């Protein structure tokens, strides 16, 4: 056996195998499934073209579904070639700290309260409580300022949806006032 062949065999054996990251392949599978679902849904749409909308509703979801599948394939190729995401490189967190369960439970409680109260109280009040409770749960101690900002945000989103998008959010007990 020649020296160059022996060196090539040793370098191939000494080279570590490319690690296969199951989580990254899982993302590829998820993107592919999502793309297929979007495409199947898009292809079942009626293609009602009008003078106002000459394309109809199909092109955008077909484009999005196709892009999702192409990106899934590109990611799978990149992962199979050994490219891997850097672990927590972009995160500004301390992985040695424990989860603040109190904050998570307070936020969960605020969201559940919003879900329960939105039909009765309406968006303006329940949304204000959602914003105010979230600010408090996350540690803000500017009570009056947070209350004013929460009221402004809930009113702005209510009218933004109603006037800007034509979508009516529930007014609840403020029906007829807003």
N, C-alpha and C positions, 0 to 999 in steps of 0.2 A: 504494500500500500504506500502510495506516495505521501510525502510530508504535507503537501497542500490539502490533500483529501482528508488526512487525519486531523489537521487543524480545523478544517471546515466542519468535520463531524463533532469535534470537541466544542466548537463555538456554538453549534446548534444545540448540543446537549446542555451546555452551560447556560444558554439563554433561558431566562425564566419564561414560563408559558404566559400568554396574555390572559390576565384575569377576566373572567366573564361576570359582569355585574348584572345580577338577576333583576334588581330594582330598575335599572335603566332599560332593560328589555321589557319590563312590565309597563313602563311609560310608553314604549313603542306599541305594545299590544293595545293599551288603552287608547292611544291616538288613532290607531287603525280601526278599532271598534267604533270609536266616536265618529270617525270619518265615514264608515260604512252606514251607521245609523242616520247621519245627516244626509248622505246620498240617497238612501232608500226613502227617507221622508220627502226629500226634495223631488224625487222622481214620481211620487204619488200626488204632487200638487197639480191642480188644474192650471193650465197655462192660459189664463184669461188675459188676453192683451186688449188694451183699450187705446184710445187716441192719446190719453194722458200718459199711459205707461206701456210703451211699445214692446218692452222686453218681457213683462209678466213677472210672476214671483219666483220662477225656477232658477234663473242664472246665479244669483248670489249664493243660495245654499249649495248648489252644485259646485260652485267655485270653492266655497269654504270646505266642503267635504273632500274635494279633490286635493286641496292644499293640505288638509290634515293627513291624508293618506301618504302624500309625497313626503311630508315632513317626518312621518313615522318611519318610512323606508330610509330616508336620509339619516335619521338618528340611529336606526338599526345598523346601517353600514358603518357609521362612525364608531359605534360601540364595538362592533365586531373587529374593527381595525385597532382597537385598544384605546380609543379616546374615552376618557371618563371625566365626569364633572368633578371639580374640586370640592372636597367635603367642607361645607360651611365656610367657604372662602369669602363669600359676600355678606355673611351674616355678622351682625354686631351683637353677638350674644355670648354669654359665658356658659359653656356646656356643662360646667361643674356645678352650677346652681340648680336647685330644685324648682319645680314648677310652683308658682304662687297659686295654690288651690283656692284660696279665699277670693282672689281677684277673678279667677275663672268662674267660680260659682256665683259671684255677684253679677258678673256680666251675663251669665246664663239666666239668672233670675230676672234681670232687666229685660232681656229679649223675650222670655216667656210671658212676663207681665205685659209687654207690648202686644204680643199675639193675642192674649186673653182680652185686653182692654180696647183694642183698636175698633171693634165693631160698636161697642157701647159708647166710648168716649170720643171716638173719631181720631183721625190722624194727627190733628194739630195738638191735642192734649197728650195722646199716647206717644206720639213722636217726640214731643217736648220732654216727656218723662224718660223716653229711651235715650235721648241725647244727654239729658241732665244726669240720669243714673249712670250712664257709661262714663261720663266725665268724673263723677265722684268715685266710681269703682276703680278707675285708673289712677286715682290719687290726686285729683285737683282739689284744692281747698279754697277756691275763689267762688264762693257760693252765689253771690248776687250776679257777678259777671257771667258765670256758667248758666244761670237761670235765664238771663237776658239773651245769651247766645243761643240757648236751646229753643227759646220761644221764637227767635228770629229764624233759625234754621227750619223749624217745623212749619212756620207760616210760609217761608220762601219755598220749601219743597211742595207744600200743599198747592200754592198758587202757580208754581212752576209746572207742576203736573197738569193742573186744571186749565191754565191759560196757554202755556207753551206746548203741551203735548195733547191736550184735549182728553186727558184721562182723569176721571173724577176719583179722588181718594175719599174714604168715608169721613163725613163731617160729624157724625155721632150726635152728641148733645148740643153741638153748636150749629145744627142744621137750621138754615134760614138766617143765621147771623153772618156766616162766612160767605 
